[in-house]
Amino acid sequence: MPGRNKMVDVVELMKKGQKLSIGMVHTQPLPGSFRNKLDIEQIVKLAVEDAINLEKARFDAIIVENVNDGPYGTDGLPIQKVAALARICTEVRKAVKIPVGIDACGNQLLAFDIASMCGVSFMRLSNLVDVRVGNRGIVNPCGGEAVLRRKALNAENVKIFADIQVKHTYPMFPEISLETSARWAVGAGADVIIVTGAETGVETSLADIERVVKAVRVPVVAGSGVTRENVREQYSACDGAIIGSCLKKDKNLLNPIDFDLAVEFIKTAKGGK
C-alpha cells in the first residue's frame, strides 16, 4: 500500500466513542472539467497542502472529493478523472498519517476501484438506497451493485459512508421516512450513515440526526453545515462530522484550507484540548 499511514478502521473509532472530525480536501477542477485551469501536478500539490494542514490542525481523517468538477456529463467520471483522483489519493496518503477517504463525484461507484488501487480507507456514497431527483435528473439506488463491486475488487475493508435523503436533491417518494432510508442503507451494507441539511453549508437538523441514531446501530455523522459555532451541539447528538466549507475563506470550495480556521474548529470540537 502506498503511504506511511496504517489502515485505521474509522468506523471502530466512532464505535469506541471518538467523535470523528473528517476534513474535506476539495480538489481543484480536474483535467476534463469545464472549469479546469491547472495541470495535474499543480492540482496534486494543492490537495496535498490541504491534507497536511488538516492533519496539522488535528483532524481525525480526510476525504478527497472532486466536487469542483460539476456539472457532470453523461459519462459521469471519464477515465482521465479516475486517473487523476487515483494520483491525488496516492499522494495524499503518502503525505499524511491519518485515514483518507474518497468521494468520487460523478460516479461514486468508481471510488471502490480507486480505493482498491490506492489504499483508501473509506468512501462516501450518496445514492445507496434512495430514489432522488436533482440537477442530473432521477438518481436511482445502487446498493446491490456497490457491495458486489466492493467484494469483486477485494476491497471489503473500504467502509461505506452512505448519505440518506442527500442534500441538493428532492424525494421522488416523500412518504418514505428518514428512519426507513437509514434502515435500508444499513441493510444494503452501509457502515456509517450520513445525515445532511438541504445544501452544502446548511446545518444538519439535530432532530433528524436524533431520529436516525434511534433507528440504526451504526455510527451516524453530520454531512453538512457543521461549524465552530455549532460543533459541540452537533457532536452531542452524532458520532462525528464531515467538515468542508467552514474551513475555507468566504466558504468558497475553490479556496484552500484556512489553517487558522481549521485549528479553531478542532479546538472547539475537542473541548479546548
Secondary structure, 3 states (H helix, E strand, C coil): CCCCCCCCCHHHHHHCCCCEEEEEEECCCCCCCCCCCCCHHHHHHHHHHHHHHHHHCCCCEEEEECHHHCCCCCCCCCHHHHHHHHHHHHHHHHHCCCCEEEECCCCCCHHHHHHHHHCCCEEEECCCCCCEEECCEEECCCHHHHHHHHHHCCCCCCEEEEECCCCCCEECCCCCCHHHHHHHHHHCCCCEEEECCCCCCCCCCHHHHHHHHHHCCCCEEECCCCCCCCHHHHHCCCCEEEECHHHEHHHCCCCCECHHHHHHHHHHHCCCC
